[in-house]
Amino acid sequence: MSDLILTKNGIINKEKTYTRLKYLDNAKGLGMFMIMMGHMSYLNEPFFTFCSSIKILIFYIVSGFLFAYKEENNSNAGPLKEYVHKKVKVLGIPYVLYSLCAMAIDLLMTFVTHSDPLKALGNDVANTVILRGISTLWFLPTLFFADILFAAANKAVIKIRYPLLAVFPLINLILCSAYRNMVYQIRDNGFAGMLICNITAVVLKSLTAFVFVVYGYVLYDLLKKLWNKSCAWLIALFAGMLTVILALLNKGVDFNSFSCGKYPWLYIINGYLCGALIIFLLKKCDGAINFRVLNFIGANSLFIMATHLPWKISIVVKKLFGKVYIAENAGVSYYLVLICSTALVLFIEYFMIKAKDIVLIRCKKYEKLYDVLKYI
């Protein structure tokens, strides 16, 4: 049994410690914070529109970026079979455990809302089995499939990486249009229609995630070449202005439903730009600015992703704040309430994470139980 220690960012294994790239944890933390704020938002305002353009994609980009970093430092998982086994433990076990927790909570909620418990349980089981996921848990299967596909086809994909990234905005436009038409045609066909739509959405989201893992892999080398260029900050300034404009032009993004906005091709291009900009800026600030909150969120992003909405924390906090203040327009007071409500959710998550880590420490003596729970 390995020794565990508690740190300010959670629990770590002393036998498997490695140097975490703080700027990548910060990038994930920023994405997770935007996701949480999005779930607290109730107005279709510009900030929400901008966040929707990148908040999910940044996780896939970071995954590919890390793959390139580990490859350069000879620390990748090795054979594909070993890599798949690792991903099953790191993403598969949490998906199953958090899904079971979400089912239990949804079942309890039916007694509060006086809804049909069997129907709620049936929907949760169906969504879990087809990998559509309960609430935010949809994210885990897409990351799993994207990572596995990239690892399996790595050599072939690297040869065509630039053409793939260049044509994918057009491919995404075609896929989104085809999916939208399919949903309109079969969504009223009962359970079978819902099943087909959901399975198709899982496949399409995983494909998009895979492309952004490829992009993250490519971005690692691109930023290395750009890093010390005198024009780097000028390019970053131009990219920053452009990504805001493009994000605001492309309203209606909801990647969970594979809705890539009014202009699906723009969603991909803006994802490229914004992802590169976020990692560039955070890497430039690495060491100069201590983003403690973002770093903590990023290091614990899986737990927060899997609990803040499926466990109804965001929903309850949102309702509590809604009893105090409801804004009609996106003004200063609206954003202050939005930040405060998100901060409260994060505060609750912080104590849940600390409690989880303490439980894991105490579970060390139960080897089989610990070997499962350590991945949450």
GIHU-V525619 format. One record per run of one state. SS is the DSSP state (H for helix, E for strand, L for the rest). FROM is the first residue (numbers start at 0). TO is the last residue. If there is no record, write none. Layout:
BEGIN
ss & from & to
SS & FROM & TO
SS & FROM & TO
END
This chain:
BEGIN
ss & from & to
L & 0 & 2
E & 3 & 6
L & 7 & 8
E & 9 & 12
H & 13 & 15
L & 16 & 20
H & 21 & 39
L & 40 & 44
H & 45 & 51
L & 52 & 55
H & 56 & 71
L & 72 & 78
H & 79 & 112
L & 113 & 115
H & 116 & 128
L & 129 & 133
H & 134 & 151
L & 152 & 152
H & 153 & 158
L & 159 & 159
H & 160 & 185
L & 186 & 188
H & 189 & 225
L & 226 & 230
H & 231 & 248
L & 249 & 251
E & 252 & 253
H & 254 & 256
L & 257 & 257
E & 258 & 259
L & 260 & 262
H & 263 & 284
E & 285 & 285
L & 286 & 287
E & 288 & 288
L & 289 & 290
H & 291 & 298
L & 299 & 299
H & 300 & 306
L & 307 & 311
H & 312 & 323
L & 324 & 330
H & 331 & 364
L & 365 & 365
H & 366 & 372
L & 373 & 375
END
